[in-house]
Amino acid sequence: MKRILMVALACASASGGTALGADYEGLTLGAGVHYTEGNYGTPVSTEITSLAFTGRYDAERWIFKATVPWLSVSGSPGVVPGIGRLRGPVVAERSESGLGDVVLSATHKTYYDTAQQVGLDLTGRVKLATADEAEGLGTGEHDVGFQADAFKSFGRITGFVGLGYTIFGDSPAFPLRNVFNATFGATYRLDERDSAGIAYDRRDAVARGADDLSELTAFWSHQLDRAWKSQAYFLLGLEDGSPDWGAGLSLAYSF
């Protein structure tokens, strides 16, 4: 889900949908609350709340970003945040909280045609295994991901599509498969401060016997002023590999 918002908001910025504009260079700090709930194909419902702190630096051709989440998980011990169900049906329930996995990424603004309003971004991402594996807050392994995102604007509407690949760390406790993911959707620039949109995200199952991730998300972004920006979204899971539903709200300040 966070990947969808990153792509969608980048598209809105490139098409002039924010007060900062596509040529903004500087530091942005933010925080957000994200909540999901679902069975993930298990007998019990799992609730995951994430308080995520983000730091982002926009340069002329690069975007560098770091995300540090604090997690609270209640439900099936077979469900791992960000991954889904990794074990067979487990009736017992658990409640854990703590630091999640830190994610670092670098995005290269590879191509942008101002006249045609067409762009391409290439992203490399590293997930550091900072979450406690014993408490089920992570896999205990580092992961590496790559993503290509293209977008095209038609007046107020910007369509986007992304294709990525994740290489998961080799964990004896969680035998994960490297998988592809795909995203597509569109944003609509309501005015100079507001953008809204919808996106579909799909990822292959990461473990044998698990389900694919499939989610539909509606989102909204509002530029409070030149420095402050708010974001909100609602998520609907379409397969057992996703939560049944989720929602989030975040706020960011650009220096």
VMD Tcl script that draws the C-alpha trace (Angstrom):
set ca {
  {0.00 0.00 0.00}
  {2.76 2.46 0.87}
  {4.22 1.79 -2.55}
  {0.95 2.80 -4.20}
  {0.86 6.12 -2.35}
  {4.49 6.87 -3.22}
  {3.85 6.33 -6.93}
  {0.53 8.17 -6.94}
  {1.83 11.23 -5.11}
  {4.90 11.39 -7.32}
  {2.59 11.43 -10.34}
  {0.45 14.18 -8.81}
  {3.56 16.27 -8.16}
  {4.91 15.78 -11.68}
  {1.61 16.88 -13.18}
  {1.52 20.05 -11.09}
  {-0.90 18.76 -8.48}
  {0.93 20.17 -5.45}
  {2.10 23.57 -4.39}
  {5.69 22.30 -4.22}
  {5.75 21.21 -7.85}
  {7.89 18.65 -9.64}
  {11.10 20.72 -9.36}
  {11.10 20.83 -5.54}
  {14.44 20.09 -3.89}
  {14.78 19.68 -0.14}
  {13.98 17.68 2.98}
  {10.53 16.39 3.96}
  {9.73 14.81 7.34}
  {6.46 13.03 8.07}
  {4.50 10.65 10.26}
  {1.45 8.52 9.61}
  {-0.91 6.00 11.18}
  {-1.84 2.90 9.15}
  {-4.36 0.24 10.19}
  {-5.31 -3.06 8.55}
  {-7.57 -5.93 9.57}
  {-8.17 -9.33 8.00}
  {-8.11 -13.12 8.36}
  {-5.41 -13.77 5.70}
  {-6.88 -17.27 5.27}
  {-6.56 -18.12 9.00}
  {-9.33 -18.87 11.54}
  {-8.75 -15.59 13.42}
  {-8.65 -11.93 12.46}
  {-5.33 -10.08 12.63}
  {-5.16 -6.34 13.33}
  {-1.98 -4.45 12.46}
  {-1.39 -0.82 13.46}
  {1.71 0.98 12.22}
  {3.00 4.38 13.32}
  {5.47 5.20 10.56}
  {8.03 8.01 10.62}
  {9.47 9.06 7.25}
  {12.32 11.17 6.01}
  {12.67 12.11 2.35}
  {15.20 14.19 0.44}
  {14.44 15.39 -3.09}
  {17.42 16.27 -5.27}
  {17.47 17.32 -8.92}
  {17.43 13.76 -10.28}
  {17.07 11.66 -7.11}
  {14.68 10.96 -4.24}
  {16.09 9.35 -1.09}
  {13.68 8.02 1.52}
  {13.76 6.25 4.89}
  {10.79 4.76 6.77}
  {10.91 3.72 10.43}
  {7.71 2.00 11.67}
  {6.48 1.10 15.15}
  {4.11 -1.88 14.98}
  {1.30 -3.27 17.09}
  {0.00 -6.68 15.98}
  {-2.91 -8.61 17.46}
  {-4.21 -11.89 16.00}
  {-2.77 -14.95 14.28}
  {0.92 -15.72 14.96}
  {1.10 -17.04 11.39}
  {0.69 -13.54 9.90}
  {3.76 -11.30 9.46}
  {3.33 -7.53 8.77}
  {4.11 -6.59 5.18}
  {4.17 -10.25 4.13}
  {0.85 -11.89 5.09}
  {0.27 -15.50 6.12}
  {3.47 -17.56 6.28}
  {2.34 -20.53 8.34}
  {-0.60 -22.93 8.15}
  {-3.83 -22.37 10.12}
  {-2.97 -21.33 13.70}
  {-5.88 -21.01 16.12}
  {-3.88 -19.42 18.96}
  {-3.75 -15.62 19.10}
  {-0.97 -13.23 20.05}
  {-0.47 -9.55 20.78}
  {2.95 -7.99 20.17}
  {4.39 -4.54 19.56}
  {7.78 -3.09 18.76}
  {10.05 -1.65 16.08}
  {9.24 -2.80 12.56}
  {11.59 -3.23 9.61}
  {13.36 -0.04 8.50}
  {13.09 0.58 4.74}
  {15.60 2.66 2.73}
  {15.05 3.58 -0.92}
  {16.58 5.64 -3.71}
  {14.57 6.72 -6.75}
  {16.17 8.03 -9.92}
  {14.05 10.42 -11.99}
  {15.21 8.71 -15.13}
  {13.07 10.46 -17.71}
  {10.56 13.31 -17.79}
  {9.17 15.12 -20.83}
  {7.51 18.36 -19.74}
  {5.77 18.91 -23.08}
  {4.31 15.39 -23.27}
  {3.86 15.04 -19.49}
  {5.46 11.58 -19.55}
  {7.87 10.26 -16.95}
  {9.79 7.20 -15.77}
  {11.27 6.56 -12.32}
  {13.58 3.70 -11.30}
  {13.76 2.73 -7.62}
  {16.02 0.51 -5.53}
  {14.85 -0.48 -2.05}
  {16.43 -2.24 0.95}
  {14.44 -3.57 3.91}
  {16.60 -3.89 7.01}
  {15.70 -6.69 9.43}
  {15.18 -4.48 12.49}
  {11.85 -6.09 13.52}
  {11.82 -8.87 16.14}
  {11.45 -12.20 14.32}
  {10.61 -14.07 17.53}
  {7.60 -11.81 18.11}
  {6.41 -12.21 14.52}
  {6.99 -8.55 13.62}
  {9.28 -9.45 10.71}
  {11.12 -12.29 8.98}
  {14.49 -11.50 10.54}
  {16.12 -11.17 7.11}
  {17.13 -8.30 4.84}
  {15.25 -7.89 1.54}
  {16.11 -6.04 -1.68}
  {13.59 -4.67 -4.17}
  {13.58 -2.96 -7.55}
  {10.77 -0.98 -9.18}
  {10.08 0.83 -12.46}
  {7.23 3.36 -12.51}
  {5.92 5.17 -15.59}
  {3.26 7.88 -15.75}
  {1.47 9.99 -18.33}
  {-0.72 13.05 -17.76}
  {-3.83 14.00 -19.74}
  {-4.81 17.39 -18.41}
  {-5.98 16.88 -14.82}
  {-5.71 13.08 -15.02}
  {-2.43 11.20 -14.59}
  {-2.27 7.48 -15.24}
  {0.54 5.39 -13.77}
  {1.82 1.83 -13.93}
  {4.62 0.10 -12.02}
  {6.41 -3.22 -12.10}
  {8.69 -4.44 -9.32}
  {10.66 -7.44 -8.11}
  {11.61 -8.33 -4.53}
  {14.46 -10.60 -3.47}
  {13.68 -11.91 0.02}
  {16.33 -12.90 2.52}
  {16.94 -16.61 3.03}
  {15.26 -17.38 6.35}
  {15.19 -20.96 7.74}
  {12.03 -20.09 9.67}
  {10.29 -18.46 6.68}
  {11.22 -20.02 3.28}
  {10.20 -17.13 1.02}
  {10.13 -16.90 -2.77}
  {11.32 -13.92 -4.78}
  {8.24 -12.33 -6.36}
  {6.99 -9.76 -8.85}
  {4.49 -7.03 -8.03}
  {2.48 -4.72 -10.29}
  {0.60 -1.47 -9.71}
  {-1.63 0.63 -11.93}
  {-4.11 3.43 -11.40}
  {-4.80 7.11 -11.91}
  {-4.87 10.39 -10.02}
  {-7.17 13.33 -10.65}
  {-6.02 16.87 -9.83}
  {-9.07 18.52 -8.25}
  {-7.34 21.90 -7.87}
  {-3.92 23.33 -7.02}
  {-4.00 21.77 -3.54}
  {-6.05 18.57 -3.85}
  {-5.59 15.31 -5.71}
  {-7.56 12.07 -5.49}
  {-7.26 8.73 -7.17}
  {-7.61 4.99 -7.24}
  {-5.03 2.22 -7.66}
  {-4.80 -1.56 -7.91}
  {-1.84 -3.44 -6.49}
  {-0.95 -7.12 -6.95}
  {1.92 -9.27 -5.68}
  {2.66 -12.96 -6.12}
  {2.41 -15.23 -3.06}
  {5.69 -15.14 -1.17}
  {5.42 -18.58 0.46}
  {4.20 -22.02 -0.54}
  {0.52 -22.42 0.36}
  {0.00 -18.67 0.82}
  {-2.19 -16.44 -1.35}
  {-1.42 -13.61 -3.77}
  {-1.76 -10.05 -2.53}
  {-4.51 -8.15 -4.36}
  {-5.71 -4.72 -3.17}
  {-7.80 -1.80 -4.39}
  {-7.05 1.59 -2.84}
  {-8.73 4.99 -2.95}
  {-6.55 7.91 -1.83}
  {-6.59 11.66 -1.35}
  {-3.82 14.24 -0.92}
  {-4.25 17.82 0.31}
  {-1.59 20.54 0.35}
  {-2.39 22.54 3.50}
  {0.11 25.24 2.53}
  {3.47 25.35 0.80}
  {5.11 23.30 3.57}
  {2.40 21.03 5.04}
  {0.75 18.15 3.17}
  {-1.81 15.60 4.38}
  {-2.69 12.20 2.87}
  {-5.48 9.71 3.52}
  {-6.47 6.39 1.97}
  {-8.87 3.48 2.26}
  {-7.86 -0.04 1.19}
  {-10.00 -3.03 0.20}
  {-8.43 -6.50 0.07}
  {-9.54 -8.73 -2.81}
  {-7.74 -11.98 -1.91}
  {-6.69 -13.83 1.27}
  {-3.12 -12.63 0.82}
  {-4.33 -9.11 1.66}
  {-6.11 -7.68 4.70}
  {-9.89 -7.41 4.40}
  {-9.61 -3.64 4.71}
  {-7.32 -0.87 5.84}
  {-7.03 2.88 6.21}
  {-4.35 5.45 6.89}
  {-3.67 9.12 7.54}
  {-0.35 10.95 7.38}
  {1.09 14.44 7.61}
  {4.37 15.74 6.17}
  {6.36 18.98 6.38}
  {8.76 20.13 3.64}
  {11.60 22.45 4.55}
}
mol new
graphics top color blue
foreach p $ca { graphics top sphere $p radius 0.5 }
foreach p [lrange $ca 0 end-1] q [lrange $ca 1 end] { graphics top cylinder $p $q radius 0.2 }
display resetview
